[in-house]
């Protein structure tokens, strides 16, 4: 099962990914807990290409960050699958 972190405004994407058997966790802006657990995800879906991700400019993670802006739910899901496959290697 693919594990995805997602920004709060993307509830429609969250529901779509859950319907595709992904485990999805909403990330809280700037919280220490969210920051320390980012590497547990296969992918992190954000609402735009903002360099100030989750209110933090210096985030480092092994998870692929996917910009949802201008993409369909299916395109995002395809990127999540690719990210999960790469992370398994």
Secondary structure as a PSIPRED ss2 file (coil, helix, strand):
# PSIPRED VFORMAT (PSIPRED V4.0)

   1 X C   1.000  0.000  0.000
   2 X C   1.000  0.000  0.000
   3 X E   0.000  0.000  1.000
   4 X E   0.000  0.000  1.000
   5 X E   0.000  0.000  1.000
   6 X E   0.000  0.000  1.000
   7 X E   0.000  0.000  1.000
   8 X C   1.000  0.000  0.000
   9 X C   1.000  0.000  0.000
  10 X C   1.000  0.000  0.000
  11 X H   0.000  1.000  0.000
  12 X H   0.000  1.000  0.000
  13 X H   0.000  1.000  0.000
  14 X H   0.000  1.000  0.000
  15 X H   0.000  1.000  0.000
  16 X H   0.000  1.000  0.000
  17 X H   0.000  1.000  0.000
  18 X H   0.000  1.000  0.000
  19 X H   0.000  1.000  0.000
  20 X C   1.000  0.000  0.000
  21 X C   1.000  0.000  0.000
  22 X C   1.000  0.000  0.000
  23 X E   0.000  0.000  1.000
  24 X E   0.000  0.000  1.000
  25 X E   0.000  0.000  1.000
  26 X E   0.000  0.000  1.000
  27 X E   0.000  0.000  1.000
  28 X C   1.000  0.000  0.000
  29 X C   1.000  0.000  0.000
  30 X C   1.000  0.000  0.000
  31 X C   1.000  0.000  0.000
  32 X H   0.000  1.000  0.000
  33 X H   0.000  1.000  0.000
  34 X H   0.000  1.000  0.000
  35 X H   0.000  1.000  0.000
  36 X H   0.000  1.000  0.000
  37 X C   1.000  0.000  0.000
  38 X H   0.000  1.000  0.000
  39 X H   0.000  1.000  0.000
  40 X H   0.000  1.000  0.000
  41 X C   1.000  0.000  0.000
  42 X C   1.000  0.000  0.000
  43 X E   0.000  0.000  1.000
  44 X E   0.000  0.000  1.000
  45 X E   0.000  0.000  1.000
  46 X E   0.000  0.000  1.000
  47 X C   1.000  0.000  0.000
  48 X C   1.000  0.000  0.000
  49 X C   1.000  0.000  0.000
  50 X C   1.000  0.000  0.000
  51 X C   1.000  0.000  0.000
  52 X C   1.000  0.000  0.000
  53 X H   0.000  1.000  0.000
  54 X H   0.000  1.000  0.000
  55 X H   0.000  1.000  0.000
  56 X C   1.000  0.000  0.000
  57 X C   1.000  0.000  0.000
  58 X C   1.000  0.000  0.000
  59 X C   1.000  0.000  0.000
  60 X C   1.000  0.000  0.000
  61 X C   1.000  0.000  0.000
  62 X C   1.000  0.000  0.000
  63 X C   1.000  0.000  0.000
  64 X E   0.000  0.000  1.000
  65 X E   0.000  0.000  1.000
  66 X E   0.000  0.000  1.000
  67 X E   0.000  0.000  1.000
  68 X C   1.000  0.000  0.000
  69 X C   1.000  0.000  0.000
  70 X C   1.000  0.000  0.000
  71 X C   1.000  0.000  0.000
  72 X C   1.000  0.000  0.000
  73 X H   0.000  1.000  0.000
  74 X H   0.000  1.000  0.000
  75 X H   0.000  1.000  0.000
  76 X H   0.000  1.000  0.000
  77 X H   0.000  1.000  0.000
  78 X H   0.000  1.000  0.000
  79 X H   0.000  1.000  0.000
  80 X H   0.000  1.000  0.000
  81 X H   0.000  1.000  0.000
  82 X H   0.000  1.000  0.000
  83 X H   0.000  1.000  0.000
  84 X H   0.000  1.000  0.000
  85 X H   0.000  1.000  0.000
  86 X H   0.000  1.000  0.000
  87 X H   0.000  1.000  0.000
  88 X H   0.000  1.000  0.000
  89 X C   1.000  0.000  0.000
